[in-house]
């Protein structure tokens, strides 16, 4: 009987950690709209979903990244979106070099960094 309680003592905290992590995980990119600008730059409109809890845990940015890890653009999010989920924010004038045909869009939060669902997006012709 004592072995059962000893195992439960290890199992129960692990379960609580798994539930807490699942509840407040990384920020996910839900959708991306890319529009070419007249000046050869791109405008991005990105929809993010995250279990924002307030200032202590919220989605605080999204980035446009190349396959090699080069960050071409970033939108910093200055406040939590607790009651606005998912939410969409835009960034204009992102410069992406010629020859790049697709990019990765990722969202981050102030607890887990860039750990949620990313989207790979084909760039429209300029």
C-alpha positions as CSV (number, residue, x, y, z in Angstrom):
1,X,0.0,0.0,0.0
2,X,2.8,2.4,0.8
3,X,4.3,1.9,-2.7
4,X,1.1,3.0,-4.2
5,X,1.1,6.3,-2.2
6,X,4.8,6.8,-3.0
7,X,4.1,6.5,-6.8
8,X,1.1,8.8,-6.5
9,X,3.3,11.4,-4.8
10,X,5.4,11.5,-7.9
11,X,2.6,11.1,-10.5
12,X,0.3,13.8,-9.2
13,X,2.7,16.8,-9.4
14,X,3.7,15.6,-12.9
15,X,0.0,15.7,-13.9
16,X,-0.5,19.2,-12.5
17,X,2.6,20.4,-14.5
18,X,1.3,18.9,-17.7
19,X,-2.1,20.5,-17.2
20,X,-0.6,23.9,-16.4
21,X,1.7,23.7,-19.4
22,X,-1.1,22.8,-21.8
23,X,-3.3,25.6,-20.5
24,X,-0.7,28.3,-20.9
25,X,1.4,27.1,-23.8
26,X,3.1,29.0,-26.7
27,X,1.5,31.5,-29.0
28,X,0.1,29.9,-32.3
29,X,-0.1,31.6,-35.7
30,X,-3.6,30.9,-36.9
31,X,-3.5,32.7,-40.3
32,X,-1.3,35.0,-42.4
33,X,-2.1,37.4,-45.2
34,X,0.7,38.8,-47.2
35,X,0.3,41.7,-49.6
36,X,3.1,43.0,-51.9
37,X,3.7,46.8,-51.6
38,X,4.4,49.0,-54.6
39,X,8.0,49.6,-53.3
40,X,9.0,45.9,-53.4
41,X,8.3,45.5,-49.6
42,X,5.6,43.3,-48.1
43,X,2.7,44.0,-45.7
44,X,1.8,41.2,-43.3
45,X,-1.4,40.7,-41.4
46,X,-1.0,37.9,-38.8
47,X,-3.7,36.3,-36.6
48,X,-2.4,34.9,-33.3
49,X,-4.1,32.7,-30.7
50,X,-2.7,32.4,-27.2
51,X,-4.1,31.9,-23.7
52,X,-3.1,35.4,-22.5
53,X,-3.4,35.6,-18.7
54,X,-2.4,39.2,-18.2
55,X,0.9,41.0,-18.0
56,X,2.6,38.0,-16.5
57,X,2.0,35.8,-19.5
58,X,0.9,37.1,-22.9
59,X,1.8,36.9,-26.6
60,X,4.3,39.7,-27.1
61,X,5.5,39.5,-30.7
62,X,5.4,37.8,-34.1
63,X,8.2,37.5,-36.6
64,X,8.7,36.9,-40.3
65,X,11.7,34.5,-40.7
66,X,13.6,33.0,-43.5
67,X,14.4,29.3,-43.8
68,X,17.9,30.1,-42.6
69,X,16.7,31.8,-39.5
70,X,17.1,35.4,-40.7
71,X,14.5,37.7,-39.2
72,X,13.1,39.9,-41.9
73,X,10.5,41.7,-39.8
74,X,8.9,41.7,-36.4
75,X,5.7,43.2,-34.8
76,X,6.1,43.8,-31.1
77,X,2.8,43.5,-29.1
78,X,2.7,45.9,-26.3
79,X,-0.1,44.5,-24.1
80,X,-2.1,41.3,-23.3
81,X,-5.1,40.4,-25.4
82,X,-7.0,38.4,-22.7
83,X,-10.5,39.2,-24.0
84,X,-9.5,39.3,-27.7
85,X,-8.7,35.9,-29.0
86,X,-7.6,35.2,-31.6
87,X,-6.3,38.7,-32.5
88,X,-4.9,40.1,-35.7
89,X,-2.1,42.7,-36.0
90,X,-0.3,44.0,-39.1
91,X,3.1,45.3,-40.0
92,X,4.0,47.1,-43.3
93,X,7.2,47.6,-45.2
94,X,8.9,44.3,-44.5
95,X,11.9,43.9,-46.7
96,X,12.5,40.4,-48.0
97,X,15.4,39.8,-50.5
98,X,14.8,38.8,-54.1
99,X,14.9,35.1,-54.6
100,X,13.1,34.2,-51.3
101,X,9.8,32.6,-52.3
102,X,8.5,31.6,-48.8
103,X,8.9,32.6,-45.2
104,X,8.0,31.3,-41.8
105,X,5.7,33.4,-39.5
106,X,6.0,32.6,-35.8
107,X,4.5,34.1,-32.7
108,X,6.1,34.4,-29.3
109,X,5.1,35.0,-25.7
110,X,6.9,36.4,-22.7
111,X,7.2,33.0,-20.9
112,X,7.9,30.5,-23.7
113,X,9.5,32.5,-26.5
114,X,8.7,31.2,-30.0
115,X,7.3,27.8,-29.1
116,X,3.8,27.6,-30.7
117,X,2.5,26.7,-34.1
118,X,4.2,28.4,-37.0
119,X,3.0,29.0,-40.6
120,X,5.1,28.7,-43.7
121,X,3.7,31.2,-46.3
122,X,4.4,31.5,-50.0
123,X,5.2,35.1,-51.0
124,X,3.0,36.6,-53.7
125,X,4.7,38.1,-56.8
126,X,5.8,41.7,-56.4
